């Protein structure tokens, strides 16, 4: 049997548990890495607050991080082809978490 042809006919069955299916909202991603892995912290920062909450942490190997980057590039290009260019406004020098125009938070 030819494994090359057999592999092309295989399908991946992926199940999404109910607890994951609703997703989490994130408006900031912090990316870190070591030689062995990439860590993506998906953060939610509420308007007017300076403190965010990590809603999800994803840890992946460098090869999967690169595959994610390529998939995101492809999907952003498809999105922009359908809905127009996504504008990035650099009104936030220094990567300070945004306050969404509200008052500064107090701790």
N, CA, C and O of each residue as an XYZ file, in Angstrom:
428
protein
N       0.844     -1.179      0.000
C       0.000      0.000      0.000
C       0.882      1.231      0.000
O       1.899      1.254      0.693
N       0.527      2.238     -0.745
C       1.287      3.476     -0.851
C       0.866      4.432      0.271
O      -0.251      4.948      0.266
N       1.774      4.665      1.236
C       1.470      5.537      2.362
C       1.225      6.977      1.927
O       0.442      7.692      2.552
N       1.892      7.404      0.856
C       1.731      8.771      0.376
C       0.279      9.037     -0.018
O      -0.287     10.060      0.370
N      -0.320      8.142     -0.772
C      -1.715      8.304     -1.174
C      -2.656      8.074      0.000
O      -3.691      8.732      0.106
N      -2.305      7.149      0.875
C      -3.136      6.845      2.029
C      -3.222      8.051      2.964
O      -4.292      8.333      3.502
N      -2.098      8.776      3.168
C      -2.088      9.930      4.052
C      -2.967     11.060      3.521
O      -3.537     11.812      4.311
N      -3.088     11.194      2.197
C      -3.908     12.248      1.621
C      -5.392     12.023      1.872
O      -6.175     12.973      1.838
N      -5.793     10.766      2.125
C      -7.199     10.446      2.318
C      -7.610     10.456      3.788
O      -8.790     10.288      4.093
N      -6.665     10.648      4.699
C      -6.989     10.655      6.118
C      -7.640     11.971      6.506
O      -7.277     13.024      5.982
N      -8.606     11.916      7.426
C      -9.258     13.104      7.938
C      -8.986     13.211      9.429
O      -8.857     12.205     10.127
N      -8.902     14.433      9.897
C      -8.677     14.694     11.303
C     -10.013     14.998     11.963
O     -10.741     15.885     11.517
N     -10.331     14.279     13.008
C     -11.579     14.483     13.736
C     -11.263     15.304     14.979
O     -10.539     14.840     15.860
N     -11.801     16.526     15.057
C     -11.524     17.422     16.177
C     -12.819     17.692     16.921
O     -13.824     18.065     16.316
N     -12.794     17.504     18.229
C     -13.963     17.756     19.067
C     -13.708     19.003     19.909
O     -12.623     19.159     20.469
N     -14.693     19.885     20.004
C     -14.593     21.087     20.829
C     -15.547     20.920     22.014
O     -16.765     20.928     21.833
N     -15.004     20.769     23.226
C     -15.870     20.630     24.396
C     -16.705     21.896     24.617
O     -16.294     22.992     24.237
N     -17.877     21.735     25.233
C     -18.761     22.882     25.476
C     -18.060     23.981     26.258
O     -18.300     25.163     26.012
N     -17.206     23.612     27.188
C     -16.532     24.607     28.021
C     -15.553     25.465     27.226
O     -15.177     26.551     27.668
N     -15.139     24.981     26.052
C     -14.208     25.714     25.202
C     -14.931     26.391     24.040
O     -14.452     27.401     23.524
N     -16.056     25.859     23.627
C     -16.750     26.296     22.420
C     -17.177     27.762     22.454
O     -17.244     28.405     21.407
N     -17.463     28.294     23.626
C     -17.895     29.689     23.705
C     -16.735     30.651     23.527
O     -16.954     31.823     23.218
N     -15.511     30.191     23.713
C     -14.335     31.023     23.528
C     -14.150     32.023     24.652
O     -14.952     32.092     25.583
N     -13.080     32.797     24.550
C     -12.805     33.876     25.487
C     -12.471     35.123     24.675
O     -11.921     35.023     23.578
N     -12.802     36.293     25.211
C     -12.496     37.546     24.533
C     -11.121     38.028     24.973
O     -10.796     38.007     26.160
N     -10.326     38.457     24.016
C      -9.000     38.995     24.298
C      -8.777     40.224     23.435
O      -9.066     40.209     22.239
N      -8.261     41.292     24.041
C      -7.920     42.481     23.276
C      -6.443     42.841     23.414
O      -6.032     43.954     23.088
N      -5.658     41.892     23.896
C      -4.206     42.048     23.995
C      -3.580     40.660     24.046
O      -4.066     39.778     24.753
N      -2.510     40.473     23.301
C      -1.773     39.205     23.361
C      -0.328     39.528     23.696
O       0.296     40.369     23.048
N       0.200     38.860     24.705
C       1.594     39.006     25.092
C       2.306     37.731     24.670
O       1.905     36.630     25.047
N       3.364     37.888     23.888
C       4.084     36.736     23.349
C       5.478     36.694     23.958
O       6.204     37.689     23.961
N       5.834     35.531     24.469
C       7.181     35.291     24.979
C       7.704     34.000     24.392
O       6.935     33.194     23.869
N       9.008     33.799     24.476
C       9.562     32.560     23.940
C      10.859     32.185     24.635
O      11.546     33.014     25.231
N      11.159     30.910     24.533
C      12.429     30.344     24.957
C      12.942     29.549     23.757
O      12.262     29.492     22.732
N      14.102     28.945     23.853
C      14.557     28.130     22.716
C      13.622     26.964     22.396
O      13.627     26.465     21.270
N      12.825     26.526     23.361
C      12.003     25.331     23.175
C      10.529     25.601     22.911
O       9.829     24.727     22.401
N      10.033     26.818     23.253
C       8.593     27.034     23.140
C       8.232     28.512     23.044
O       9.010     29.391     23.413
N       7.030     28.754     22.537
C       6.429     30.085     22.516
C       5.262     30.067     23.495
O       4.543     29.073     23.591
N       5.073     31.167     24.224
C       3.974     31.301     25.156
C       3.151     32.507     24.727
O       3.675     33.615     24.608
N       1.859     32.287     24.494
C       0.943     33.364     24.117
C      -0.071     33.528     25.239
O      -0.863     32.625     25.508
N      -0.043     34.689     25.893
C      -1.013     35.014     26.925
C      -2.065     35.927     26.312
O      -1.758     37.040     25.886
N      -3.302     35.454     26.268
C      -4.417     36.216     25.732
C      -5.067     36.946     26.903
O      -5.616     36.328     27.815
N      -4.991     38.286     26.856
C      -5.377     39.131     27.981
C      -6.636     39.917     27.637
O      -6.850     40.301     26.487
N      -7.460     40.148     28.648
C      -8.605     41.039     28.508
C      -8.376     42.214     29.444
O      -8.183     42.044     30.648
N      -8.403     43.422     28.860
C      -8.280     44.650     29.644
C      -9.582     45.413     29.476
O     -10.005     45.688     28.353
N     -10.213     45.754     30.581
C     -11.476     46.474     30.539
C     -11.228     47.979     30.426
O     -10.208     48.474     30.905
N     -12.143     48.701     29.806
C     -11.987     50.148     29.644
C     -11.752     50.856     30.972
O     -12.427     50.585     31.965
N     -10.783     51.767     30.971
C     -10.496     52.569     32.147
C      -9.618     51.905     33.180
O      -9.284     52.525     34.190
N      -9.231     50.652     32.956
C      -8.405     49.943     33.926
C      -6.995     49.741     33.393
O      -6.801     49.592     32.187
N      -6.022     49.737     34.275
C      -4.637     49.489     33.900
C      -4.222     48.055     34.199
O      -3.083     47.669     33.937
N      -5.137     47.271     34.743
C      -4.825     45.885     35.091
C      -5.636     44.961     34.203
O      -6.855     45.095     34.095
N      -4.951     44.026     33.572
C      -5.622     43.057     32.717
C      -5.646     41.689     33.358
O      -4.986     41.443     34.368
N      -6.420     40.798     32.752
C      -6.541     39.428     33.237
C      -6.214     38.473     32.106
O      -6.803     38.566     31.029
N      -5.281     37.553     32.332
C      -4.974     36.540     31.332
C      -6.158     35.586     31.288
O      -6.474     34.916     32.271
N      -6.808     35.536     30.128
C      -7.979     34.683     29.949
C      -7.612     33.302     29.436
O      -8.332     32.329     29.658
N      -6.466     33.231     28.738
C      -6.028     31.944     28.207
C      -4.533     32.007     27.933
O      -4.025     33.040     27.496
N      -3.836     30.926     28.182
C      -2.414     30.819     27.871
C      -2.231     29.625     26.946
O      -2.677     28.516     27.239
N      -1.564     29.873     25.820
C      -1.288     28.809     24.860
C       0.225     28.673     24.751
O       0.930     29.657     24.528
N       0.712     27.462     24.907
C       2.141     27.170     24.816
C       2.330     26.237     23.631
O       1.656     25.212     23.527
N       3.252     26.592     22.735
C       3.461     25.770     21.540
C       4.923     25.723     21.158
O       5.720     26.567     21.568
N       5.259     24.727     20.369
C       6.621     24.566     19.877
C       6.911     25.641     18.829
O       5.977     26.200     18.253
N       8.191     25.943     18.570
C       8.522     26.948     17.556
C       7.941     26.636     16.176
O       7.498     27.551     15.483
N       7.932     25.384     15.767
C       7.393     25.061     14.441
C       5.890     25.338     14.385
O       5.389     25.812     13.365
N       5.169     25.049     15.468
C       3.736     25.335     15.474
C       3.475     26.837     15.577
O       2.485     27.326     15.032
N       4.340     27.570     16.262
C       4.203     29.034     16.308
C       4.372     29.619     14.903
O       3.642     30.532     14.515
N       5.330     29.095     14.149
C       5.524     29.586     12.782
C       4.335     29.217     11.905
O       3.905     30.019     11.075
N       3.800     28.012     12.080
C       2.609     27.613     11.317
C       1.417     28.509     11.664
O       0.631     28.870     10.788
N       1.287     28.865     12.946
C       0.221     29.785     13.354
C       0.409     31.141     12.687
O      -0.556     31.725     12.192
N       1.633     31.648     12.666
C       1.915     32.931     12.028
C       1.531     32.902     10.550
O       0.895     33.835     10.059
N       1.908     31.846      9.843
C       1.581     31.733      8.423
C       0.072     31.631      8.206
O      -0.465     32.228      7.273
N      -0.608     30.877      9.064
C      -2.063     30.752      8.949
C      -2.740     32.094      9.219
O      -3.713     32.442      8.551
N      -2.232     32.846     10.192
C      -2.801     34.168     10.480
C      -2.565     35.130      9.322
O      -3.463     35.891      8.960
N      -1.363     35.106      8.732
C      -1.088     35.957      7.571
C      -2.053     35.655      6.430
O      -2.601     36.565      5.809
N      -2.252     34.373      6.164
C      -3.153     33.964      5.079
C      -4.590     34.401      5.364
O      -5.274     34.902      4.471
N      -5.045     34.216      6.589
C      -6.425     34.543      6.930
C      -6.664     36.047      7.010
O      -7.743     36.512      6.645
N      -5.681     36.820      7.481
C      -5.828     38.275      7.485
C      -5.901     38.781      6.043
O      -6.694     39.676      5.746
N      -5.090     38.225      5.149
C      -5.144     38.620      3.737
C      -6.517     38.321      3.142
O      -7.057     39.142      2.401
N      -7.091     37.153      3.456
C      -8.422     36.799      2.966
C      -9.478     37.741      3.548
O     -10.387     38.167      2.836
N      -9.366     38.063      4.822
C     -10.300     38.980      5.466
C     -10.252     40.344      4.782
O     -11.288     40.913      4.442
N      -9.033     40.864      4.583
C      -8.883     42.181      3.968
C      -9.375     42.190      2.525
O      -9.889     43.205      2.054
N      -9.226     41.085      1.827
C      -9.746     41.001      0.456
C     -11.268     41.084      0.447
O     -11.852     41.612     -0.499
N     -11.908     40.575      1.478
C     -13.364     40.593      1.556
C     -13.930     41.864      2.183
O     -14.964     42.368      1.743
N     -13.252     42.383      3.214
C     -13.843     43.453      4.019
C     -13.041     44.757      4.024
O     -13.479     45.742      4.618
N     -11.905     44.780      3.390
C     -11.082     45.985      3.370
C      -9.917     45.907      4.339
O      -9.873     45.055      5.226
N      -8.989     46.805      4.148
C      -7.755     46.834      4.928
C      -8.033     47.090      6.403
O      -8.843     47.951      6.750
N      -7.368     46.349      7.259
C      -7.442     46.551      8.701
C      -6.422     47.629      9.047
O      -5.223     47.457      8.826
N      -6.906     48.731      9.587
C      -6.015     49.839      9.948
C      -5.499     49.640     11.365
O      -6.259     49.310     12.276
N      -4.202     49.847     11.539
C      -3.587     49.798     12.862
C      -3.174     51.219     13.210
O      -2.368     51.830     12.509
N      -3.724     51.737     14.284
C      -3.416     53.098     14.722
C      -2.387     53.023     15.838
O      -2.651     52.464     16.902
N      -1.241     53.577     15.593
C      -0.144     53.524     16.560
C      -0.214     54.701     17.526
O       0.766     55.429     17.685
N      -1.352     54.893     18.166
C      -1.527     55.971     19.129
C      -1.079     55.543     20.519
O      -1.328     56.246     21.499
N      -0.431     54.413     20.606
C      -0.054     53.855     21.901
C       1.431     53.516     21.909
O       1.779     52.336     21.956
N       2.335     54.527     21.864
C       3.764     54.220     21.859
C       4.183     53.574     23.176
O       3.636     53.877     24.237
N       5.133     52.707     23.089
C       5.649     52.057     24.288
C       4.873     50.836     24.719
O       5.160     50.275     25.777
N       3.899     50.406     23.936
C       3.116     49.203     24.229
C       2.448     49.241     25.596
O       2.346     48.208     26.258
N       1.990     50.410     26.032
C       1.254     50.516     27.278
C      -0.156     49.999     27.034
O      -0.754     50.335     26.012
N      -0.707     49.195     27.933
C      -2.068     48.705     27.714
C      -3.037     49.861     27.512
O      -2.954     50.863     28.222
N      -3.955     49.740     26.557
C      -4.872     50.835     26.262
C      -5.870     51.075     27.387
O      -6.222     50.153     28.122
N      -6.322     52.316     27.516
C      -7.356     52.636     28.504
C      -8.700     52.851     27.827
O      -9.687     53.121     28.510
N      -8.767     52.738     26.500
C     -10.002     52.865     25.741
C     -10.633     54.232     25.920
O     -11.849     54.376     25.794
N      -9.816     55.243     26.214
C     -10.316     56.597     26.343
C     -10.953     56.872     27.691
O     -11.416     57.987     27.932
N     -10.988     55.899     28.566
C     -11.583     56.100     29.892
C     -10.548     56.594     30.878
O      -9.382     56.765     30.522
N     -10.957     56.823     32.109
C     -10.004     57.285     33.122
C      -9.015     56.197     33.477
O      -9.281     55.009     33.294
N      -7.871     56.619     33.988
C      -6.850     55.651     34.416
C      -7.372     54.852     35.596
O      -8.104     55.370     36.440
N      -6.989     53.593     35.644
C      -7.424     52.745     36.756
C      -6.608     52.992     38.016
O      -5.485     53.494     37.956
N      -7.174     52.639     39.132
C      -6.484     52.782     40.415
C      -6.418     51.419     41.061
O      -7.371     50.643     40.997
N      -5.266     51.123     41.699
C      -5.107     49.831     42.369
C      -5.159     50.011     43.857
O      -5.044     49.037     44.601
